[in-house]
Every structure is written in C-alpha cells, then in structure tokens.
Amino acid sequence: MGISLETPMYSKFTNEMRLICDLLKEENGKKDFNGIKEKLTKNRINWDMFLAASEFHEISEILYSIFERNSLLTMNIVPKNIIDKLEKRFYGTCIRNARLWNEYKVLNSKLKNAEIEHIPLKGIILSSFLYPDSGARRMADIDILIKKEDIFKINKLLIKEGYRTKHQKDLKYAIEKKESFLEFSRLDKESGVKFDVDLQWTDEVDAGDPNKIVLTDAFQRRNKIMIEDIDIFMLSPEDIFFNLCLHQRRFGKTIILKYLYDMVLLLKKYESGINWDFVVEKCKKNKLNSLVSITLHFASSLLGAPCSRIISKNYDMRPFKNKILFYFYCNRMFRNNKRPRTSEEIGITYILFLFLVYNNFNEVIRNIFQKKKFAKFYRLKYPSFKTSVYFIFAPFYIFLIFLINHIKINKFRV
C-alpha cells in the first residue's frame, strides 16, 4: 500500500508541497478546508515557493479553481499578491483553452467531412470532460489519434488549412524513421495566436512489441460523448488510464501533479466502471506492472485517488521497493531548492526513475541508451552532429552530470 503523508518517509516534504497535496486531496475527499486553515496557523508557508512549485507541477490553475469554488478566497489563507498571480494564470489559460477548443471544433468538422476518423487525446478532451472549470487544466496543443491509413489524407488536409510541419520533419521523414507521430503548427494572422497539432497514429506492426503500448483497438473501444452539442469520440476509460500512466516514463517531468490529478479525476469518475481485468492483462502483455503500480501508489498516497482496493489486489509493491521509491523520489521531486531545478537534474531523476518503472534491467538499459531519448531529456538538438558526439560518451556523460548536480544540490540545499 502507499505511504501516508504523515509518516517520516516524507520528512523532506516542504510545507508548500504538503499544502498543495492537502488542497488537491481535500478537493476530491471530505473538503475539510477548515482543517487546512488550522494547519496554516502552525506551519509557515513561503508563498513564492508555493507559487513556484505549483508552476513546476503545472497546477496553478487547478489551485485557483479550488480556492474560488470553495470560497477560500475570502478566508485570507493566501496573500493577495499570490492570488492575483494565480488568477491571472487561470484566466489566461481560460482564454488559451477556449481558442484551442474553437480550433479543434473547426478541425473536427473538417475531418468528419473528409471521412477521417479520429480521437482527441489528453488536454483537449480531459479539460472539458473531467474538470469543473474550462481553465483549470492547462494544455499546450491539440493531440489527435488517427488510423495509419489516413495519415496522407490528414496531412494534405492540415496543409490546406495553413498548417506546416514543425522542426523540418515532414511525413516522409516520419515514415522513413518509422515514427508514429508528427507535429504541425499554424499561425493565425488575425489574432497572432499559434496553434499546434500533434498527430499520433496506430500501427499494427508494433502490436507484438511488448515494450510499446499501441492503441490498435482504440477505435473499437472508443466511446461517444456530447460536448457543446458536438458528437466527439474519446478513448475508453482503460485507454485513458494507460495514456496517463505512460506520461510518467516519456517526459522529463516524471510524476508531476498535473497528470496525477488527471488520474485522480478519471478514477473518481469511473470508480466502478473501469475494466480492471483488461488493465491487468494489458499490463502483463506490455510489461507495465511496475509503471502502473507506481502511478497508482502516488495517486492514492499523495492525492487520495480511490484505488486502494485495486492496489491491494493487483499492484501492492514489495516493502523494499516501496521504501526506495517513496523515499528517493518524493524527496527528489517534492522539495524546494533556492534555485530552479536544472534540466540535467530532471534528466538524472528520470534515469534513476527508470530503474523503478521498468520490469527488468534490460528495458532500463535499452531506454537509457537511445539517442533520441538521450537528446530529449538533456534538451539537446536531435538529430545533430553535436548530439551524436555527446551520445558516444553517454555512460560517462550521465555520471558526470550526476556528480556535478550532486555537488550543486548540497551547495544550495535549504
């Protein structure tokens, strides 16, 4: 089972991170915000660090939404200057999300007219389907899942609508490199707003690869919902669940609270509607037991996700692994320094995290020493000659960066 926030395991949790976790947990639990106010009288809060932590975890908008909807703005819990900054971020995200949603509605209509089946992914659908406020869930672009046979049709359609591929990577490049995604961008000349569309497609070729999760059956399992009088297909609850879990090992910011909170809201909405037998079977086939176990433990322990029964039945970790995970990772990701975390620190944390989320050592080695992932997590240009040179010394590069940042962390430790 997960470890409670009240245990010594979380001794290095800052007061700011405890407050953030308490707010998110109470919002989906008993809503005992008076208890939180009592805690604030005993614990000093560095509100600038609170703001910085909320930005790092991309949940500033969620916190403002909680303050506003639960009448916490009038309780004088948070200083006015912090509330003003959270409010500015919240309404800025409302505007940004509205523009992205209007852009998606146009694309949805065009795709239907062209008879191209698609499923919107991540923020564009979750912000409307799971969240009470349209501006509570931050999103940067429009993610769309399509069928592989439609990639040429949608590529032509997007170019006709003024979109261009990003990073000088066109469809031919994606096919040659056997990639299953392509990024597009369009600048609206009237408003000056840039819209990004990330295409992903299913590939039957990858269906037998246990190291890849592919949504080959997503279109058979999809559900139809209605948002603003528009018929939209969305992933099944089980496929959304896997999509959120996979964020934890694909990006440099592993286990950030935004994606964990997505998971909490999903589990709360479908508490008895998720086919856990399907999830367990898919985990075994694609070697995802460790990743799913860790994600559920964090969602339950930090934010009170209603999944204790499924954890105890199928995903209860061994005490030794549990202790290593919570002690190491919580203390690395949920404490504050006097300076921002560097991309190298985040990369190192991610690499060490791989040893916990993969089921065997071979998978860890295979992921650490992939040139593309090496470039991504150290924010190096890919492909490039410089990155290729650095990659030759990848093992030494990793330990050298770890040593440098270990010295920095001790020097600037609070």
Summary of the structure (lengths in Angstrom):
residues: 414
radius of gyration: 21.7
end to end distance: 30.5
largest distance: 60.8
contacts: 1225
relative contact order: 0.10
helix: 59%
strand: 9%
